Amino acid sequence: MEFGLYLNQYHDARSSFTFDHLFEQLDVMEATGFDLAAAGQRHFYDDGFFDPWSTLTAMASHAETLTIMANILILPVYHPIHVAERIVSIDHLTSGHSRFGVSLGYRESELENFGVPMPARVDRFTESLTIIKRLLGGDRFDHDGDHFVFDDAFVRPGPIQQPRPPLEGGGSAPAAIRRAASRCDGFTAAITDPEVLADDIELYRETLKAAGASSDDGHVTIMVDGYVADSREAAKDALDPYALDLHEQYIKWGNPEFTGRPTFEDVEAGMVLGSPQAVAGQIETYQDLGVDTFILRTQFPGMSQVTALAGVRRFGEDVIPLIS
């Protein structure tokens, strides 16, 4: 199992966040055994959010040993030629240690404001992904599709990784999971409750087999919220109110999981919380389900850098060594 950290990109009036904070976390990660650092994409957040490409580039230029991952890009809002060119650049910056999660997006404002109607996002995603894979594979071609038209397009230089940096499909709907198996190089799961995740991974592996691939050819990534402290209550105290604030924000953005502000009792089944031994045991549950890459999200908007660094360091020094 690989271990990663999802780095904060949110700004918040309660506690500032800068690229220097991000670099400090990367340094701790490299010193304590992490394998991967991830960043994501968000738009129209009131206090601000660093854009994914600038953040990934900054991470790639600073880190020396970590794989850099986008988790996740909202693929339909981009032109695929731009995406392919940026992927190549980041793959070179990381000396071939990059991965890219891609999804449809679910917030209407994050699609419509970029000229992408919600009903068009699936077809646009599929067409874009096909183009990106061809460009990363070195093809030079014309294209006349439903969403993109161009002549004599190519990307040079090509990526370091061959045939390309992995492209992992994200989502929780059965159709999204099947797309990840049939069109992508891996699956980035969205549901973290192990009971639900088990079914999602089973569907992913079954779809791989139906497509003629071995289930071992797939790759499953999961990002899970959590914190490592001396006890479960101390971990909750570190996350309160920041993690619950963000879950409440998801509701406003259209996530249907809850109808009101959740409590820890509502969300903790899909979190890792507590002492190093307890968290290691919770992660082993994911490992047993077939998760290949475990990404921890431990800093939320408003949480101080001191609290975040303590959790990152504790996970690297005290949890990772406990997991075989």
N, C-alpha and C positions, 0 to 999 in steps of 0.2 A: 504494500500500500504506500502511495505517495501522500505527503502532507503539505498542504498549502495554507495560505492566509489571504483572505479577502481584505484588501486595504481600503480604508475609509477615503471617500472623495467628497463627502458632504461637508458643507460649511454650516455653522450653527452659532447663534449669538451667545450661547452659554459657554462655549469653548472653541477658540479658533482652531483651524486645521490648515497646515501649510505643506508645501512639498518637502521642507526640511523635516517635518514630522514623519512624512512618508519614508524619506531616506533613512531616518533613524530606525524605523521599524524594519526596513529591509536589512540594515546592518545587524540587528538583533536576530532576525530570522537566519541569516547566513551563519551566525555564530552558534546557533542552537539546533541545527539539524533539519530545518525546513527544506522542502524540495521546490516549492512553487509559490509565486506571488500572483494574485489575481486582482483585476480591476473591472469595473462594469460601466454601464451607460445609464444615464438618467437625464431628463430635461425638465425644465419648468418646476424646479424645486425652489421654494421661496427664498431660502437662505443661500442657495447656490450649490453648485456641484461641478467639480473639475471634469472636463470632457474626457472620453476614454482614450482617444488617440494620443493626446498630449501626455496623459498620465502613463499610458503604456510605454511611450517613448522615454519619458523621464525614468521610469522603473528600469527599462532595458539599458539605459545608459549608465545607471548607477550600480545595479546588481552585478555580481561577478559569477555566482554559481547557481542562481535560481532560474528555473524556467519561468517565463513571463506569459500569463494567460489572460485573455479577454473573457470575462464571465459576467455578463453576456453582451454581445453586440446586437442591436436591433437592426437586422440586416435589411429589411425593406426600405429604410429611409436613405440608403446610400446608392450611389452608382457603383456597380460591381468592379469597374476598372479601377476606380479610386481605392476600393477595398483591397483588391489584389496588390496594388502598388504599395500600400501601407503595410500589408502583411509581409511582403518581401523585405521591406526596409527594417521592420522590427525583427524578422528572422535573422537578418544579417547583424543587427545590433546585439542580438543575444547569442551569436555564433551557433545558430540552429537550435535554440532552446526556447521555442515559442509555441503556443496553442491558442486556438480561437473558438470560443463558444458563440453560436449564432442562434437567433430565435426570431419569431414573428413580431414580438412586442404585444402588449395588451392594453396600454393606455391610449385612448383615442387621441389625446392631445399630442402624444409623442409620435404619432403617425400622420394624422390629418394636417398638423402644422408644417409638416415637411412635404405636403402634397400627395400623401399616400392614403387613399380611402381605406377604411377598415376592411371592406369586402375584397379589396385587391391585394391584401398583404400576403396571402398564401401563395398566389400565383407569382407575385413579384419576388417573394423569397425563393421559390423554386427556380425561377429563371435566373435570378442573380447567383444563386449557389452554383448552378451549372456553368455559368460563365466564369466565375471565379476559379473553379476547379480546372477548367481548360486553360485559363491564363497562367495559373500557377504551375501547370504541367508543361508550359512552354509553347502552347499552340499560338499560332498567328492566324486570325480568321476574321471574317465578316459575320455580322449577326443582325437579323431582322426578326425581332420577337414582339410579343405583346406589350412589353414595357421598356425595352432597350433596343436601340438601333445604332449600329456603328460599322465602320469599314476599316479593315486592316488593323485590328487592335492586337497588341501584344504587350508583354511586360518583360523588361530586361533591366538588370540581371534577374535571373530566376532565384527562387529561394534556396537556402542551403539544404534544408531538409528535402528529401525525395521520397515519394513523388511530390509532397507538399507538406507544410506544417499542418498538423491535424486540425480538422474543422469539426467541432462537436455540436450536435443539435440539441437545443434546450426546449423544455416544455413539460407539461403534465398531461395534456389531453392524449388519448390513445393515438390520434392521427399524428401528433407531434412526435410521439415515441417511435411510431413506425417510420416517420421521415428520418429520424436520427439513425435508425438501423439501416434503412435502404439507401440513403443519400449522403450520410455524413460518416465521419471517421470515429465517432463516439457519441455518447449520450450524456448530457448534463441534466440530471434530474432536478425537478423543482419542488417535489414534495419530500419533506424530510422525516415525517413520521415513519418509523421502520415498517409498520404493518402495511401501510399504503405503498411504500417504496418497494417492498418485496414484489408486489404485483406489477409495478411499473418495470422493474428490472426483468421479471419473467417475460413480460410482453416484448421488451427489447431483445432479449436473447432468442425468443421464439421467432421474431421477425427476421433476425439475422439468419437463422437456420432456414427459414422459408425462402430467403433470397439466395440460398446456396452457400452461405458463409458459415464458418465455424463460430459457435458462440464465444469461443476464446479469442476471435478476431476483434471483438468489440471492446469498448472501454467505457466505464461508468464513472462519472464524476458527480460528487454531491457537495453543495455548500451548506453548512449547518451552523446555526447561531449557537454561541456558548461562551463560557468563561471558566477558567480554572482558578480555584482559590482553596482555602483550607477546608471549606465545607460547602454544601449546597446552598445554604442560606447566605453565606458570604459571597458566593458567586452571583446569586440573585441581587444582592445589595449592590454589587458592582455594576450590574446591568440596568438597575432600576433608577430612573424611569426611561432610560434611553432606548432600550430595545422595544419596550412596549409603545413608546412614542412613535417609533418607526412603523410598527405593525398597525397602529391607528392611522398613520398616514397612508399606508397601503389601501386601507378601506376607502379613503377619500379618492384614491386613484382608480378605484374600480375593482380591486381584488375582492371577490365575493366570499372569502373564507369566513369572515366574521361580520356581524351587523353592528357591533359596537366595540369600544375599546376593549381588547382582550386582557386577561390576567395571565400571570405565569402558569396558572393551572390550565388555561386554554392552550398554551403554546409549548409547554415544556416537554411534551412527548416527542417533539421534533427538535429538541435542543440537547446539548451536552453541557452538564452543569455539575460542579462540585470539586472534590479533591482530585488530585492526579490519578489515583487508583480508580475512582468512580468514573471519571471521564474516559480513561483508557478502556474500561469495561464497556461503556456506551459505544465507543468507536469500534470496538471489536464486533459489536452487533452489526454495524454497517459493513465491516469487513466480511463477516459471514454471509451477508446478503449478496456479495459480489461487487462491492464498491472498490474501485481501483485507486481513485484519487479523492481524498477527503480534504475539503477546504473549510477552515474555520473562519467564521466572521465573529469577531469579538469586540470591535469598536463600532459604536453607533453614533449618530449625530448628537453632539453635545457632550460626549464622554471625554474626559481629559486625556492628554497624551500619557501622563503618569500612570493612570489606571489601565490604559490600553497596553502600554509597554509591559506592565507587570503581568498581565494576562498572556501576552505573546511569549514572554520569556519563560513563564511557568509552563506553558504548553510545550515549548521546545525542549526545555531542560528536564521536565519531570514527567511528561506524558508520552512523547514520541518514543523514548527508550523502553517504555513498558509494553509496546505493541510489537509483536513479532512480524 
